[in-house]
């Protein structure tokens, strides 16, 4: 695999992110890119990939080391700064090189990039299930803590009353006594509102403190004003960008995070593009931008796209877009291709089970964008690795067949 990856491209493209000066010398570009690829191939955290790298000589050779290393390749926090330093543009360059490597290793053929499948899925944010009780009480606690750290003296912190109101609301909800539960939620809302007004009075003529409290006060006011039917609701204080999606699943009717638009090759399922959507948009509205970005990353022209019924009204005229259930103008070959549209679903499942698409731990909308791209990079690298492994297995089988060696009385081809 190391011979298939163009490491010199990364060194030239990312050399601008380094600057000569005082301090610790920077880590090699190949090491940082290699760690990032290995991390998302195996769905590991920053700490796990750093520690497993020390134990795996194959990983060290992949990252450019000819001799066994006994120390950590870098501090795990360096991977966080490396992702931030590359940004969306740098990660897209890495994705483009995985496509080039897939063509070199014959995982896909160049003409396979012209026919694609597109679909959307949900990438959940790392938040607990949101409830009014939890959000109101947490916002009040954060405001009280920040006020005490800033030297403000509040009239009342509602520490004891807020605790019992939150406990009672949970008990009444469990007992299905919703009228009593709503009274306790109203108490929590009153406690939060009084705390907000108390802080606003004290910082009215203090610009420095106004800047410190700005974000938290804004989110608290959103919580106080929103109700069951409100739009653009707040579901988390530490991840305010998360929104609610209902995908019609029986086991999980509501998911909180962001929607991700994917474009994969029709035949093999190689990922060409991944977009994290900041808003819960209709699928048809994002198809044009997804296909355009896929063409930019893969440096090819897409001719046909196969999508599900959620993409009706896409408005694309310069490409052939076929929607599930379409009858008009369908030949036998097109029907066969359209039937394969559902092949994208298991690929999404592998990205969630083997990669890190199931839950995003990176912060902010920028974290959503980077995690969505890194997940498809890991997916492509796993496909390339399986292709290389099958090639060496074929060599092994041919070698044993030529030597006439039998394995436990069976042919080696049957064993593999």
C-alpha positions as CSV (number, residue, x, y, z in Angstrom):
1,X,0.0,0.0,0.0
2,X,2.9,2.4,0.7
3,X,4.0,2.2,-2.9
4,X,0.5,3.2,-4.1
5,X,0.2,6.3,-1.9
6,X,1.9,9.4,-3.4
7,X,3.6,10.7,-0.3
8,X,5.5,13.3,-2.1
9,X,2.2,15.0,-3.1
10,X,1.3,15.4,0.6
11,X,4.7,16.8,1.4
12,X,4.5,19.4,-1.3
13,X,0.8,20.3,-0.7
14,X,1.1,20.6,3.1
15,X,4.6,22.1,3.4
16,X,3.0,25.5,3.7
17,X,1.5,24.5,7.0
18,X,5.0,24.4,8.5
19,X,7.2,27.4,9.3
20,X,10.8,27.5,10.3
21,X,11.4,29.1,13.7
22,X,12.2,28.5,17.3
23,X,10.6,25.6,19.2
24,X,10.3,21.8,18.7
25,X,10.9,20.6,15.1
26,X,7.7,19.6,13.3
27,X,6.7,16.0,12.8
28,X,7.1,14.6,9.2
29,X,4.1,15.1,7.0
30,X,4.0,11.4,6.1
31,X,3.8,10.5,9.7
32,X,0.8,12.8,10.4
33,X,-1.0,11.9,7.2
34,X,-0.3,8.2,7.9
35,X,-1.6,8.4,11.4
36,X,-4.8,10.1,10.2
37,X,-5.4,7.4,7.6
38,X,-4.8,4.6,10.0
39,X,-7.0,6.2,12.6
40,X,-10.0,6.4,10.3
41,X,-9.3,3.0,8.7
42,X,-9.8,1.4,12.0
43,X,-12.2,3.8,13.7
44,X,-9.8,4.7,16.6
45,X,-9.5,7.8,18.8
46,X,-6.4,10.0,18.8
47,X,-5.0,8.3,21.9
48,X,-5.7,4.8,20.6
49,X,-4.0,5.3,17.3
50,X,-0.9,6.8,18.9
51,X,-0.5,3.8,21.3
52,X,-1.3,1.1,18.8
53,X,1.2,2.6,16.4
54,X,4.0,1.8,18.9
55,X,3.0,-1.9,19.0
56,X,2.5,-2.4,15.2
57,X,5.7,-2.4,13.0
58,X,3.6,-2.5,9.8
59,X,1.9,0.8,10.8
60,X,5.4,2.3,11.4
61,X,6.6,1.2,8.0
62,X,3.5,2.6,6.4
63,X,4.3,6.0,8.1
64,X,7.9,5.9,6.6
65,X,10.0,4.3,9.4
66,X,12.4,1.5,8.5
67,X,13.3,0.6,12.1
68,X,11.1,-0.2,15.0
69,X,10.2,2.8,17.2
70,X,9.5,2.5,20.9
71,X,8.2,6.0,21.7
72,X,4.9,7.6,20.9
73,X,4.9,9.1,17.4
74,X,3.4,12.3,18.7
75,X,1.2,13.6,21.5
76,X,-2.4,12.7,20.7
77,X,-3.4,16.4,20.9
78,X,-1.1,17.0,17.9
79,X,-3.6,15.1,15.7
80,X,-6.3,17.6,16.8
81,X,-4.2,20.5,15.8
82,X,-3.2,18.8,12.6
83,X,-6.9,18.4,11.5
84,X,-7.5,22.1,12.3
85,X,-4.5,23.1,10.4
86,X,-5.4,21.2,7.3
87,X,-9.1,22.3,7.3
88,X,-11.7,21.3,4.8
89,X,-9.5,22.0,1.7
90,X,-6.6,19.9,3.0
91,X,-8.8,17.0,3.9
92,X,-10.3,17.1,0.5
93,X,-6.8,16.8,-1.0
94,X,-6.3,13.6,1.0
95,X,-9.6,12.2,-0.2
96,X,-8.6,13.0,-3.8
97,X,-5.4,11.0,-3.4
98,X,-7.3,8.0,-2.0
99,X,-9.2,8.0,-5.3
100,X,-6.0,8.2,-7.3
101,X,-4.6,5.3,-5.2
102,X,-7.7,3.3,-5.8
103,X,-7.2,3.7,-9.6
104,X,-3.5,2.7,-9.3
105,X,-4.3,-0.4,-7.4
106,X,-7.2,-1.3,-9.8
107,X,-9.7,-1.1,-7.0
108,X,-11.8,1.0,-9.4
109,X,-11.4,1.8,-13.1
110,X,-11.4,5.4,-14.3
111,X,-14.7,4.9,-16.2
112,X,-16.4,3.7,-13.0
113,X,-16.2,7.3,-11.6
114,X,-18.7,8.5,-14.2
115,X,-21.6,6.5,-12.8
116,X,-22.5,7.2,-9.1
117,X,-25.0,6.6,-6.4
118,X,-26.0,9.4,-4.0
119,X,-27.8,9.3,-0.6
120,X,-27.9,11.0,2.7
121,X,-27.5,9.7,6.3
122,X,-27.4,11.1,9.8
123,X,-24.2,11.7,11.7
124,X,-25.2,12.1,15.3
125,X,-23.5,14.6,17.5
126,X,-22.0,13.5,20.8
127,X,-24.9,14.7,23.0
128,X,-27.4,13.0,25.2
129,X,-31.1,12.8,24.4
130,X,-32.3,16.4,24.9
131,X,-35.2,17.2,27.3
132,X,-36.5,20.6,28.5
133,X,-35.8,19.5,32.1
134,X,-32.2,18.7,31.4
135,X,-31.4,21.8,29.2
136,X,-33.1,24.3,31.6
137,X,-31.3,23.0,34.7
138,X,-28.0,22.7,32.9
139,X,-28.2,26.3,31.5
140,X,-29.0,27.6,35.0
141,X,-26.0,25.8,36.5
142,X,-23.6,27.1,33.9
143,X,-24.8,30.6,34.4
144,X,-24.4,30.4,38.1
145,X,-20.9,28.9,37.8
146,X,-19.8,31.6,35.4
147,X,-21.3,34.3,37.5
148,X,-19.4,33.1,40.6
149,X,-16.2,32.8,38.7
150,X,-16.7,36.4,37.4
151,X,-17.2,37.8,40.9
152,X,-20.9,38.4,40.6
153,X,-23.1,38.0,43.7
154,X,-26.5,36.6,42.6
155,X,-29.7,37.1,44.6
156,X,-30.4,33.4,44.6
157,X,-28.7,30.4,42.8
158,X,-31.6,28.0,43.1
159,X,-29.2,25.1,43.6
160,X,-31.4,23.2,46.0
161,X,-34.8,24.1,44.5
162,X,-33.5,23.4,40.9
163,X,-32.2,20.0,41.9
164,X,-35.5,18.9,43.4
165,X,-37.5,20.3,40.6
166,X,-35.4,18.4,38.0
167,X,-35.7,15.2,40.1
168,X,-39.5,15.6,40.5
169,X,-40.0,16.3,36.8
170,X,-38.2,13.0,35.9
171,X,-40.3,11.0,38.4
172,X,-43.6,12.5,37.2
173,X,-42.6,11.8,33.6
174,X,-41.8,8.2,34.4
175,X,-45.2,7.8,36.2
176,X,-46.9,9.5,33.2
177,X,-48.2,12.3,35.5
178,X,-47.6,14.9,32.8
179,X,-49.6,17.7,34.4
180,X,-47.4,17.6,37.5
181,X,-44.3,17.2,35.3
182,X,-45.2,20.4,33.4
183,X,-45.5,22.3,36.7
184,X,-41.9,21.3,37.6
185,X,-40.6,22.2,34.1
186,X,-42.3,25.6,34.5
187,X,-40.4,26.0,37.9
188,X,-37.1,25.3,36.1
189,X,-38.0,27.9,33.4
190,X,-38.7,30.5,36.1
191,X,-35.5,29.7,37.9
192,X,-33.5,30.2,34.7
193,X,-35.4,33.3,33.7
194,X,-34.7,35.0,37.1
195,X,-31.0,34.0,36.9
196,X,-30.7,35.5,33.4
197,X,-32.4,38.8,34.4
198,X,-30.3,39.0,37.6
199,X,-27.0,38.6,35.6
200,X,-28.2,41.1,32.9
201,X,-28.9,43.8,35.5
202,X,-25.4,43.4,37.0
203,X,-23.4,43.4,33.8
204,X,-25.4,46.2,32.1
205,X,-22.6,48.6,32.3
206,X,-19.7,46.2,32.1
207,X,-18.7,45.5,28.5
208,X,-16.0,42.9,29.4
209,X,-18.5,40.8,31.3
210,X,-21.1,41.2,28.6
211,X,-18.7,39.6,26.1
212,X,-18.0,36.7,28.5
213,X,-21.7,36.0,29.1
214,X,-22.9,36.7,25.5
215,X,-23.1,33.1,24.2
216,X,-24.5,31.5,27.3
217,X,-27.2,34.2,27.8
218,X,-28.2,33.9,24.1
219,X,-28.7,30.2,24.4
220,X,-30.5,30.6,27.7
221,X,-33.0,33.0,26.1
222,X,-33.5,30.6,23.2
223,X,-34.4,27.9,25.8
224,X,-36.9,30.2,27.5
225,X,-38.6,31.2,24.3
226,X,-38.8,27.9,22.5
227,X,-41.7,25.5,22.8
228,X,-42.8,22.2,21.3
229,X,-43.7,23.6,17.9
230,X,-40.8,26.1,17.6
231,X,-38.4,26.0,14.7
232,X,-34.6,26.1,15.0
233,X,-34.7,24.7,18.5
234,X,-31.7,24.4,20.8
235,X,-30.9,20.7,21.6
236,X,-27.5,21.1,23.3
237,X,-25.5,23.8,25.1
238,X,-22.1,22.5,24.1
239,X,-23.2,21.6,20.5
240,X,-25.8,24.3,19.5
241,X,-25.3,23.5,15.8
242,X,-27.1,20.1,16.2
243,X,-30.6,19.8,14.8
244,X,-33.3,17.1,14.9
245,X,-34.0,14.7,12.1
246,X,-36.7,12.1,11.7
247,X,-35.8,9.4,9.2
248,X,-38.7,7.1,9.8
249,X,-36.8,4.5,11.8
250,X,-38.9,2.4,14.2
251,X,-36.1,1.9,16.8
252,X,-34.8,5.5,16.7
253,X,-37.5,7.9,15.5
254,X,-35.4,11.0,16.2
255,X,-31.7,11.6,15.7
256,X,-29.7,14.7,16.7
257,X,-26.7,15.9,14.8
258,X,-26.3,16.8,11.1
259,X,-27.2,15.3,7.8
260,X,-24.4,14.0,5.5
261,X,-24.7,13.8,1.8
262,X,-22.6,11.0,0.2
263,X,-21.6,10.2,-3.4
264,X,-20.2,6.7,-4.1
265,X,-19.3,4.9,-7.3
266,X,-22.1,2.8,-8.6
267,X,-20.1,-0.5,-9.1
268,X,-17.6,-0.7,-6.2
269,X,-18.9,1.9,-3.7
270,X,-15.7,4.0,-3.6
271,X,-16.5,7.4,-1.9
272,X,-16.0,10.5,-4.1
273,X,-17.6,13.1,-1.9
274,X,-19.0,13.7,1.6
275,X,-20.8,16.9,2.7
276,X,-22.0,17.7,6.2
277,X,-25.1,19.9,5.9
278,X,-25.4,22.8,8.4
279,X,-29.2,22.8,7.9
280,X,-31.7,20.0,7.6
281,X,-32.3,20.5,3.8
282,X,-34.3,18.4,1.4
283,X,-32.2,15.8,-0.3
284,X,-33.1,17.2,-3.8
285,X,-31.6,20.6,-3.0
286,X,-28.2,19.3,-2.1
287,X,-27.7,16.8,-5.0
288,X,-26.3,19.4,-7.4
289,X,-23.7,20.7,-5.0
290,X,-22.7,17.1,-4.0
291,X,-22.2,16.0,-7.6
292,X,-20.2,19.2,-8.4
293,X,-17.9,18.7,-5.4
294,X,-17.5,15.0,-6.3
295,X,-16.4,16.0,-9.8
296,X,-13.9,18.5,-8.3
297,X,-12.3,16.1,-5.9
298,X,-12.2,13.1,-8.3
299,X,-11.3,15.3,-11.3
300,X,-13.7,13.6,-13.5
301,X,-17.1,14.3,-15.1
302,X,-20.1,12.4,-13.7
303,X,-22.6,11.3,-16.4
304,X,-25.2,9.2,-14.5
305,X,-26.5,9.4,-10.9
306,X,-28.9,6.9,-9.2
307,X,-30.9,8.2,-6.2
308,X,-33.9,7.3,-4.1
309,X,-37.3,8.9,-4.1
310,X,-36.3,11.6,-1.6
311,X,-34.4,13.4,-4.5
312,X,-37.5,14.4,-6.5
313,X,-37.3,18.0,-7.7
314,X,-33.5,18.0,-7.9
315,X,-33.6,20.3,-10.9
316,X,-30.4,18.9,-12.5
317,X,-30.5,19.1,-16.3
318,X,-26.8,18.6,-17.4
319,X,-26.6,15.0,-16.1
320,X,-28.8,11.9,-16.2
321,X,-30.4,11.4,-12.8
322,X,-32.5,8.2,-12.3
323,X,-34.9,8.0,-9.3
324,X,-36.1,4.8,-7.7
325,X,-39.4,3.7,-9.1
326,X,-38.9,5.6,-12.3
327,X,-40.6,3.9,-15.3
328,X,-40.3,6.3,-18.2
329,X,-37.4,5.8,-20.6
330,X,-35.9,2.9,-18.7
331,X,-34.1,0.1,-20.6
332,X,-33.2,-3.3,-19.2
333,X,-29.7,-2.1,-18.4
334,X,-30.9,1.0,-16.7
335,X,-33.4,-1.0,-14.6
336,X,-30.5,-3.2,-13.5
337,X,-28.4,-0.2,-12.6
338,X,-31.2,1.4,-10.7
339,X,-31.9,-1.7,-8.8
340,X,-28.3,-1.6,-7.5
341,X,-28.9,1.9,-6.0
342,X,-29.6,0.3,-2.6
343,X,-26.0,-1.0,-2.6
344,X,-25.0,2.3,-0.9
345,X,-26.8,1.3,2.3
346,X,-24.3,-1.4,3.4
347,X,-21.5,1.0,2.6
348,X,-23.0,3.6,4.9
349,X,-23.4,0.8,7.5
350,X,-19.7,0.0,7.3
351,X,-18.8,3.7,7.7
352,X,-20.8,3.7,10.9
353,X,-19.7,0.4,12.3
354,X,-16.1,0.3,11.2
355,X,-15.5,4.0,10.9
356,X,-16.6,7.0,12.9
357,X,-19.7,8.2,11.0
358,X,-22.1,6.9,13.7
359,X,-21.2,9.6,16.2
360,X,-19.1,12.7,15.7
361,X,-16.9,13.8,18.6
362,X,-15.4,16.8,16.9
363,X,-16.6,20.3,17.9
364,X,-18.7,22.7,15.9
365,X,-19.8,22.8,12.3
366,X,-16.1,22.6,11.2
367,X,-15.9,19.4,13.2
368,X,-18.9,18.0,11.3
369,X,-17.4,18.8,8.0
370,X,-14.0,17.3,8.8
371,X,-15.4,14.1,10.4
372,X,-17.7,13.5,7.4
373,X,-14.7,13.7,5.0
374,X,-12.4,11.6,7.2
375,X,-15.0,8.9,7.5
376,X,-15.1,8.4,3.7
377,X,-11.3,8.6,3.5
378,X,-11.2,5.6,6.0
379,X,-13.8,3.8,3.9
380,X,-11.7,4.2,0.7
381,X,-8.5,3.1,2.5
382,X,-10.3,-0.1,3.7
383,X,-11.4,-0.9,0.2
384,X,-7.9,-0.4,-1.2
385,X,-6.4,-2.6,1.6
386,X,-8.9,-5.4,0.8
387,X,-7.9,-5.2,-2.9
388,X,-4.2,-5.4,-2.1
389,X,-4.8,-8.3,0.4
390,X,-6.8,-10.3,-2.2
391,X,-4.0,-9.8,-4.7
392,X,-1.4,-11.3,-2.3
393,X,-3.8,-14.1,-1.5
394,X,-4.1,-14.9,-5.2
395,X,-0.3,-15.0,-5.5
396,X,-0.1,-17.4,-2.5
397,X,-2.7,-19.7,-4.0
398,X,-1.0,-19.7,-7.4
399,X,2.4,-20.4,-5.7
400,X,1.0,-23.4,-3.8
401,X,-0.8,-24.8,-6.8
402,X,2.3,-24.7,-8.9
403,X,4.3,-26.4,-6.2
404,X,1.6,-29.1,-5.9
405,X,1.2,-28.5,-2.1
406,X,-2.0,-29.6,-0.4
407,X,-3.1,-28.0,2.8
408,X,-4.7,-30.6,5.2
409,X,-5.8,-32.7,2.3
410,X,-7.6,-29.8,0.6
411,X,-6.8,-27.5,-2.3
412,X,-5.3,-24.1,-1.1
413,X,-7.9,-22.3,-3.2
414,X,-10.7,-23.9,-1.1
415,X,-8.9,-23.0,2.1
416,X,-8.7,-19.3,1.3
